[in-house]
Amino acid sequence: MAMHGIVLFGHGARDVRWREPFERLAVKLREASAGARPVALAFLELMEPDLPTALGELVAQGCDVVTVVPVFFGQGGHVRKDLPLVIEQCQALHPSVRIKCAVAVGEDEAVLDAVAQYCLRQV
Amino acid sequence: MAMHGIVLFGHGARDVRWREPFERLAVKLREASAGARPVALAFLELMEPDLPTALGELVAQGCDVVTVVPVFFGQGGHVRKDLPLVIEQCQALHPSVRIKCAVAVGEDEAVLDAVAQYCLRQV
């Protein structure tokens, strides 16, 4: 059976506190799968690890399928141009691993609904 | 009675398609308040309008209270350092308007739950 890992891929920031929601998200995903589905964080810049490092760790844990989820609001240049190049690099490093890439989380209707509800609770 | 507006404050990007979820979010908020609560988008950089322009338009529409919601995942330098400076500038321009600032949407538990559910639907 395929072992399927998830990489939460974010932009990265200079302030380490920016990372907190990403860590909380990883904990939620690990809890939801009772630890059966490896979850790693990866960042485009300014924070470690980068995607090749994070993906390499999931492969070392036995993953043969990895889904990269861009934790971005919109599909801009980072998701449309930078990320495919890094995924291509990862695919060359791990030719036997199936690497899939999701649409940015902020494009999801239910995510936007939750953001809208949050906004309405602020006024 | 106070008229309360909302500014959805995002980073901005070079690719105009990045903006789409922000436009959808604004539509959701306008629908939720049946048009009674003005909603504007504003961006830190790379996209128009900036926050002073957006806030000025809400004030021109009669808002005397405005809540700025940072549509960011984490509370990094943009939210902790850049945004307060721009809000200070807006406050000086509109001293009679009460300008409030929310915590970044990605810090909200329900938003993170929705993101986690989205991630789980990708695997």
Interface residues (C-beta under 8 A of the other chain):
Chain A: H4 I6 L8 G10 A13 R14 D15 R17 W18 R19 E20 P21 F22 R24 L25 K28 L29 A32 S33 R37 T67 V69 V71 F73 G74 Q75 G76 G77 H78 R80 K100 A102 A104 V105 G106 E107 D108 A110 V111 L112 D113 A114 V115 A116 Q117 Y118 C119 L120 Q122 V123
Chain B: H4 I6 L8 G10 A13 R14 D15 R17 W18 R19 E20 P21 F22 R24 L25 K28 L29 A32 S33 R37 T67 V69 V71 F73 G74 Q75 G76 G77 H78 R80 K100 A102 A104 V105 G106 E107 D108 A110 V111 L112 D113 A114 V115 A116 Q117 Y118 C119 L120 Q122 V123
